[in-house]
Amino acid sequence: MSSDGNSGSDGEMEKINVRVPRALLTQIDEVWEQRGYANKSEFIRYALRDAVTLQHSSLRKHSSTSPKAVNSGSKARRSHTRM
């Protein structure tokens, strides 16, 4: 990771490298501008933020579930959704 001089609403930005399947990148390229994002990075930031927010609210909803069960469930989802 490297620091990026740009500051967003969340503070200082960090630059990361992510590998994605070519087909997914093609889909991202087709929709980011159509949906009104300034650039591909902004689109991906919002998608990541939504994923984290969704996961966080799901965990709060099931707070009586043991941490072990929550972790094993998220691992199962990750392996299922990989391309």
N, C-alpha and C positions, 0 to 999 in steps of 0.2 A: 504494500500500500504506500502511496505517496500523497503528501498534502497538496491540495490544489488551492491556489490563491483565491478562487471564487468563494464567496460566502453566500449561502442560501438562507432560507427562513430557519433552518435547523442549525445554523452556525457554520463553522469551517467545514469545507468539503474534503473528503478523502477520495483519492482515485483508486479504483480497484480494476483488476483484469478478470473478466468472466468469459468462459467458453460456452457458446450456445450452438445448437445444431443450426446448420445453414438454413433449413426450412423455417425455423423459428425467427431467425434474423430477417429473412425475407418478409415474413408476416409483420414483424415490428416495423420494418421500413415502409410497408404499405399503409400502416395505420397511424403512426405517431403524428404526422402532420394533419391528416384528416380529422383527428380528434382534438386538434387545437393546441398541441404541445409545441413549444419553441424549438425543441430539438429532440433527438433520440435519447440523450442522457436524461432529460427531464421526464420523458415518458417512462423510462426504466425506473427512475427514482420513485415516481408515483406508484408504479406497479409494486415495487418492493415495499414501500410504506403501507400500501393497502394490504399486502400479504402479512406483514408484521402486525398490523392493527387487527386484522381478522383473526390471526392466531392468538393474539393477546386476549381479545374479547371472548374467544372460544374457551380459552383456559380459565378465564374468570367465571364463565358460565358453569364450568364443570369443576369448581374449586374443591368439591368434596372428593373428587377422583384422586387416587394416589399419584404422586409424581412419576412413579415407575410406569403406571398404566398410561399416563399422558405421554411420556417419552416414547414408549414402545408404539403407541398409536401414531405419533408424528413420524417415526422412522418408517412405519409401514406405508404411510401416505407418500413420503419422499421416494421410496423405492418404486412405488406404483406409478408415480407421475414422471419419472425420468424418461428422457427420450434417447 
